[in-house]
Amino acid sequence: MIFALSRKLYSLRTKSYWVNRKFEYMIRILYIACLFSIVALQSVQAQLAQSLRIEIPSDPNEAESFDVTPLDEKGVLMTIRTGGFYEITPVTFNFQKYDINFKLLWQTTFKQDTKYKPISIYNTDQYVYHLFREYDTDLFQFVRLHLDDGVVETFEGHLIDQFDVHQFKVMGSQAYIGGYHHGRPVVMSFSFFDQSTKVLPGMYVNHMEISSLEVDDRRKEVNVLVHSLKRHCKFSIRTYNYDSKLLRTLDFDGAENALVSGKLLPVNEHESLLVGNYSTDCTPYSQGIYVTRIRHGDSGNASGGTSTGEPTTEIQYIEFSQLQNFFNYLKPNRQQKLLARAKKKKDEGKDYKFRYRLLVHDLQPTPDGLTLVAEVYFPQYRGSALGYGGYLRGADRYEGYRYTHAFICGFDKQGKLLWDNCFPIKELLSTDLTEMVQVSQQGDRMVLAYPNDGEITTEVIQGSKILKETEKFKLQTNAENEKVTFSAQDNLMAWYGRHFIACGFQKISPKHVSTQREVFYLNKLTYSEENQPSKSTSAKTKKSDGSDR
């Protein structure tokens, strides 16, 4: 009896215990569900929103081009160029500066002689520089626009004839112009002080291309990154002082891995990180990315001689298959098959060659080190026609550059890879090879975005984590009873803080009305989370009416 009672009490206690455990379990589930609900609610609230918009009427019968340059918290500069059609009417530049609320601060008009054609633009914190050239001569003109008050200055000088300009930078009171003369690379300096010109020595050789031209304002140095097109594809960094004298040359042998491109970012007073992409067969097709630290030599060489530098550390080569998220733009099955093929080749002792073309952005400094952003693209051609029962390869027609995805990598100041991530790009075709993906650094998070056909696609990441999957935001007009019927030349730029600028051409018509108007729009887009400011870029767009775009 006592045993039976004890069993019954044990059964009741056990039952009570499991009831309590079940109750606690339900409470935990409810608590977790509430947390997920709060996170989901926050996720819904954290999105891109259109805060301001201005529209500039555009005449479809006029030759017009629009250039938009974000100036961080100082505002935005709008440059409207009209005229110059068939070289009959003079070219007029209307510069307009707006504050962050799109309030007009000042505007200036500059009339350019029809003998000059625009070549390039470069902006600093204080000025915007326009480079012009007289048709078929060696006469160049530099136009300097003061961003504080809109004052315009002009400088003229003779460079060299038949000079195909590819790079244009300004440091202090000197401009640096890089390009090609009869197929050979040339970099020249032009002084705004006395209009004198100098040719940077050691550049005019055959079978060599300029990868990038970079100015170091802190050290007052110019770095010209070049790569050889010969066998082994040697990559070099040639550093010049402010007086255009060669200080040092750093060579990288491309016997095994050829460096295709490179970007420099100073990390302290004496060292910089060199980051870029490399190939294994001396072609533009990349096999992965690389990183190395470079120690700068003594710039104050009184004798004027040069030195040969060496990397501080060995080059770290990172193949695309070593990145955790590089192939996330592919469907899972296709991604697995590709990686399986690469692994099989490696197991057999063979190299698997990736063939990706990269558009590498300028390196962005972070408190931990730097961020590398690169977009993957390929040239796209329209399908060929059949003629006389055969396939006419020559009938292929070039359409533009097709973007597939962007990848983002974080490095520390020692050059160690910390994380990587991927941003898929859907159905984006551009006639010009330009940086389409924009990055807004907001604390420890990044908002990635790109424009396409009147829509903005975004993704939010935190290192290798994706905090918010891709979303699309459709650009709106100022009136509810209007709709966008056509959108072209869409551009997006990171501005300041959590703000972006979107711009381009649109045709707008009232609903249920056949008439429409054409405008150049400028939208201020705000991501709803409070975050830190970011470094902006500029983009250029022109109207497609038969003139340049």
Beta strands, then each sheet from edge to edge (+ up, - down):
strand 1: 48-57
strand 2: 64-70
strand 3: 76-82
strand 4: 91-98
strand 5: 104-112
strand 6: 116-123
strand 7: 127-134
strand 8: 139-146
strand 9: 152-158
strand 10: 163-171
strand 11: 174-181
strand 12: 184-191
strand 13: 197-199
strand 14: 208-216
strand 15: 221-228
strand 16: 235-241
strand 17: 246-252
strand 18: 258-259
strand 19: 263-266
strand 20: 271-279
strand 21: 288-295
strand 22: 307-308
strand 23: 316-319
strand 24: 357-360
strand 25: 364-365
strand 26: 369-382
strand 27: 386-387
strand 28: 390-391
strand 29: 397-412
strand 30: 417-430
strand 31: 438-442
strand 32: 445-452
strand 33: 455-462
strand 34: 465-474
strand 35: 482-494
strand 36: 499-510
strand 37: 517-527
strand 38: 539-542
sheet 1: 1+ 37- 36+ 35-
sheet 2: 5+ 4- 3+ 2- 38+
sheet 3: 6+ 7- 8+ 9-
sheet 4: 10+ 11- 12+ 13-
sheet 5: 14+ 15- 16+ 17- 22-
sheet 6: 18+ 20- 19+
sheet 7: 18+ 20- 21+ 23-
sheet 8: 24+ 26- 25+
sheet 9: 24+ 26- 29+ 30-
sheet 10: 27+ 28-
sheet 11: 31+ 32- 33+ 34-
end
